Amino acid sequence: MTVIAQSVMPASLWAATAMAAPAYAAVPAQTTTDVAIVGGGYTGLSTALHLARSGARVTVIEASEPGWGASGRNGGQIISGLKFEPDQLEREFGARLGTAMVQRMGAGGELVRSLIEAYQIECHARFDGWIHAAHGAKPMRDLVAPRATQWKARGVETRILDRAGIARMVGTPEGLYAGGWVDPRGGVLQPLSYARGLAKAAIAEGATIHAYTPVRSIRKTAGSWELDLGHGTVKANKVVLATNAYTDDLWPGLRQTVVPVTSFQIATYPLPPKVRDSIIPGGQGVTDTRRLLHYFRLDHEGRLVMGGRSPVDDNPTMVDTATLVRTIGKTFPQAADAPIQFLWSGKVALTKDSLPHIHLLDEGLYAALGCNGRGVAACTTIGKIMSEFVGGAKPDELALPVTAPDPFPMHAFRKIGVIVASQYYRLLDRLESK
């Protein structure tokens, strides 16, 4: 028996323009599965899809509906790699693991593309590249140029842009950015449609997905795991926790290993053709180098989407858009008067080291957390790596380290810490912009 997902997705541009959700399975009184996956975002769905393709019986359990969290509310930018230069990863993690991390995470955009093509996911994907814009001379020198150079040495056809070049390519006033680099592996897509497409693909491969089904507790019984769903029970040989920024106390101590921060986005009405054609005419996604970064793109209907740090946790109002509206005016004066059609927010999970974390919490109990703002490509790749781990690969065979949970100290005061850190980062960004 199946039930159609109800429309409880938070209001956003993506919720308003997404492909229809597939049918999700009702929860029986009791069921058994090889692998139960808690969380229906990109990580959980990619894990489920790849495990199901290998022949495993997989059940995904999502408290709302797949894509409800950051997977359906992010900026839809496809960014390959992690937030560290390849050389740094290889120095810190050694020849085998460091090189594997660089190669696998660097191929994240290609994995996304291959899944979209294989399963004909209708998510308005474009693979025209990603632009990393330097907000000042220092980040251009210390971050942008080394990163582009190191990826080029590994066979990626990167391009470094000077002040005039990035102004022409993005459509911003000359001098707003000190330069940037173009990563041809990147692109943009409709993020909620992509999440729903992954869910549909996983179901087609044999996975079962339960929506609107929070897991109340998890316990080990007679060599297997039992998940209490309130009105039903799932027994699984293995369990993957893939709840990212929405991690709760289902497993003791796990919530303390990530800090959720709120990202805020606004979208204009579709721009007039003359204005639209002057803004990122190549169709790339753009992210700047600020610590409190701005990221922007056009959607498939010609809306300008601008994102940044949120002034509120949830349920923003039009009053809260003032800062991003000013950012639009500064970044794209030609769109300064464009009215705002959509506004929304969502949570991003940050880890202490800004790397994704894979944990083996107990025998048969796994966790994967921490996309650190690069969810589309990173979480899709993390899910595939998790499928290998759950499928029997040893930790030293994986392309990410398997670590013990590392909680933030004084996690209960994280909101105060985020506010203080934000003020400090804002000052540093301002100084570097000069």
N, C-alpha and C positions, 0 to 999 in steps of 0.2 A: 504494500500500500504506500502511496506517495502523497505528499501534500505540496502545494505550490507555495513558495516563499511569499510572505506578506510584505508589504511596502513599509518597513520600519527603518529603512536606511536614513541616517540624518540628511537633511536637505543640503544639497551642494550642486555645483555644476555637473559633477560626475553622476550623481544620482538622477539628475534630470535628463541626462542624455545617454545613459548606459543601455547596453543590450539587456533583454529580459533575463532574469535569473532562471536557471534550470529548476526542475522539480527535485525537491529533496525528500529523503525517506522519513517516514514516521518511525518513532522509536517503539520497538516491540517490548514486551515485558522483560524479556531476557534474550540476549544474543551473544554470540562468541565471534571472535575475529583474531587474525594473526597479529595485527598491529592497530591499536587505537591512537588516533592523533587528536589532541586537544588544541583547537584553534584553527580557524578557516581563513587565515590570511595567506599571503604568497608562500611563506615557508611551509605551513602545514599542507597547503594544496599541492605544492611542488613535490613535497615528500610523498604525499598520497599518490600522485600521478605516477611518479617513477617507481614506487613500490608495486603499485597495481600492474604496471607494465611488465614487471618481473615475475608476476604470477601470485603475489601475496594477496591474502584477503585483508582489506584495509577499510577501516571505519573512521571517518572524520566527524568530530563532535564540536559544534560551534554554538556559542551562547546566544548569538544573534543570527546573522546570516553571513556566509562567506563574503569577505570584502568589507564587512561593517567597520572595521578599524582602519588603521593607516593604509591598508592595502586598497581601500576604496576611496580614500580621501587625500592621497598624496598628490604631488605635482605632476605625476605621470612622466617623469624624465628617466630615460634609460641611461644609466651611468655605469660603465664597466670599471672594475677595479675597486680597491678599498681607498681609504683616505690617507694612505701612506705611499711614499714613493717606492717603486719596486726595489731599488737598491737597499732601502731601509728594511724592508721585509726580509730580504735575503740575508742581510747582516744579522738581524735579530733572531731569525728562526732557522738559519743555516741553509746549506745548499739544497737538501731535499725538500724540506717543508716550506722554506721560504720561496723556492722556485715554484713549487706546486701551488702555493697561495697566489703568487703573481699570475701564473698561467691560467688557473681555473677561474679565479675571480675576474681576471682580465677578459676572459671569454664569456662573461655573464651576459653581455648584450647579444652575442651570437646565440646563446642558449635560449634567451627570450624569443629571438627571431625564429629559431628553428621550431619552437613549440607553437608559435602563432601560425606558422606556415603549415606544420604537420596537422594541426587540429582546426585550421581555418577559423581562428578566433577573430571575431569582428570587433576590433578595439581601436580602429583608426590609427594603426601604428605607422610611423615614419622613421626610417633609419638614415637620417640625413646628418647625423653627428650631434655632438654635445660641445658646448663652448664653456670654458672656464675663464671667467673675466676677472682680471686683477684690479682690485679697488685702489691700488696705489703702487708706487715704484718698488717698495720693499717686498710685498707679496709677489710682484712680477718677477723680481730677481731671485727671491729665496724659495718660492713655491712653484709658480707657473712654469718658468723656463726649465728648472731641473726635471719637473715631472714630465713635460713634453719631450725633453731630450732623452730621458731614461726609457720611456715607452717607445720612442723612435728607434733606440738601440735594440729593442726587442721586436722590431718588425712592424710596429704600428705606424701608419703614415700620418703622423701628427703634423700640425702646422702651428707655428708661433705667430701671433698677430701683434703688431705695434699699435700705438694709439690710434692712428688713422685707420688701420686695417680693421680693428675691432669696431670702431665707430661705423664704418661702412657695412660690415657684416651683420651687426646687430641693429643698427638704426638709431643709435644713441648719439648725443652731442659729443663731438671730438673733445677728448680730454676727460670725459667722465670716468673712463677706465684707462689705466696705464698700458693695457694690452691684454693678452690672453692666449689661450691655446685651443685648438680644435681637435677633438677626439672623434675620429670617423666611426668608431664602434657604437656611438651613442644614438639616441633618438628620443621620440616621444610617443605616448600612447594614451588611450582613455583608461585610466587605472582600474576603475570599477568593472568595466567591460572585460579587461584582462583577467581580473580575479574571477569573475563569473565564467569566463572562458576556460580558465584552468579547472574550475569546479566541474564544468560540463565535460571536459576532457577526462578528468579523473573518473567520473561516473561512467563514461564510455569505455574506460579500461577496466571497469568492474568494481571500483571503489563505491562505498556507501557513504553518503553525507547526511548527517542529521543537523538541521538548523533549529535555532531557538531552543537549544537544549543545553543549559549550563550544567557542567559537571559539579556535583555537590561535594564529592569526596572520592579519594582513590586509596585503595589499600591492597596489600599483597596477600593472596590467599592460595595456599597449596601450589606454589610455583607459578602462579599466574597473577594477573592484576584485575581487580574488580573496580569498575567505575560506577558510582551511584549517580543516576540521572534524575532521581526523584520519582519519576513515573516509569522507570525502566533501569535495567542493569546491563552493562557491557563487560564481558570477560575477555581479556586480551593476553596473549603471550608477551607482547611488548607494548610499551606506551611511549609516545613522543609528546612532550609539552612544547607547543609552538605558539605561545600567547604574547610574546614580545612586549610592547608597551602596556598591554592590558593584563599582564601577569598579576595574579592575586595570591592568596595564601593556600592554594590547593596543595602545593608541596612546600613544607617549611623552609624558609630562608631564601627561596628563589626570587620572590618579589624584590628583595633587597639588593639583588645583583644588577638591577637596571634602574635608571631614573627616567621616568616619562616626562618629556617636555612637549609643550603644545606648539604646533605649527599652525599658522593662520594664512588663509588664502582668500583672495577676491578675484572676481572675473567681471569684466565689462560686458555690456551687450556686444553683439557682433559689430566690429568696427566697419566704418565706410571703406570701400575698396581702396581708395587712395591712401588712407591712413594705414590700413592693414598691410598694403604692399610695401610700406616703408619700414615695417617692424619685422625683424628677423626674417627677411624674405626667403632665406634658405630652409626655413622650417625647423631649425635646431631648438633644443632646449638650452637655456643659459642659467648658470649658477655662478655667483660671484665668490670671491675668496674671503669675505668677511667671516669672522667667527659667528656673528649673528647674521647669517647670510640672507641675501635676497635671491630668489630664483623665479624665472619667468619664461613664458612661452606663449604661443598662440594655440588655441584648440582647433579642432577640425571644422568649426563653423566661424572662425575668425574672431573669437573673443581673445582679449589679452588677459592672461592669468598671471597674477603677481602673488608671490608668497614670501613669508618671513616669520619672525617670532611673534607669537600671539600675545596681545595684552590681557586676554582672559583665557580661562581654562576651556570652557565649553559654552555653546550657545551664544556666540558673538552677535552683536547687533550692528546696525549701520553706523552707529556712533563710533564703534571700535575700528572702523575702516580708515580713519583719518590718516594714520601714519602711512599705510600702504598706498592710499590715494596720493599722498604727497610724493611717495617714492615713484609712482607711475609718472607724475608730472615732471619730476627731475630726470627720470630715466628716458622717458618718451614724451617730450613736450607736445608732440603732435597729437597725443592721446590724452592730454591733461584734462580735457573736459568730458571725456567719455563716461557716461553714467555706469554705475555698478549694478550688475544684475544678480550676482551670486556672492555669498560670503559663507565661509565654513572653517572649521578647525578640526584637528585630530592630534593624536599622540604619537610621538616618535620615541623609541627606546634608545637611551645612551648607556654605554658601558664605561667602566673606569678607564679602559685602554683604547676606547673607540674602535674596537674590533668585534666581530661577531663571536659569540660564545657557544660552544658545543659542550654539553656536560653529560656524563654518565652518572646519574644520581643514585642508582641502585641497579641491581641485576635486572635487565630488561626495561629500565626506565631512563629515558633520554630527554634532554632539553636542548633547544636551539633558540637563542635570544640575541637581540642587539643588532638591528640593521644600521643604526646610527645615521639615519637619514638617506640611505641609498637602497631603498627597499626593492624596487622593481627588479633590477638585475641581480643584486646581492642576495635577496631572499629566495629568488628562484634558484640560484646556484646553491645556496645553503641547503635548500630542500633536497636537491639532487645528491649533495654530499651526505646529508642525513640518511637518505634512502640507502646509500652504500654502507653506512655505518650500521644501521638497523638490519640491513640484509646480510651482515656477517663480516664486513671489512674490519680489520684491526685498526686501532687508533693511529698507529704509525704508518698506515697506508692511506690515510685521508689527506685531503688538501687544506684542512683547517686543523688547528690544534684542539685536542680534547683536554679540557681543563676542569679543575675543581671550581665550584661556585665561589665568586669573590665579591662579597657584599660591600656596598658603600658604607663607610662609617657614618654613624648618626643619620641613617637613612630616613628616620622619622621627621627630620628637619630639612628634607630635600627641597621643599618649596622655597624656604628661606634661602637655602644655598643657591638654588637656580636664580633667584632674584639678585642676590649679591654678585654671582658670577656674571650675570647678564650685564649689570652696570659696569663691571670691570671690562668685559669684552667690548662693550659699546665704546668705552673710552679708547681702548687700544685700536679698534677699527677706525675711530675718528682720527687718531694720531697718524695712522698709516695711510689715510686717504689724502693727506696733505702732500 
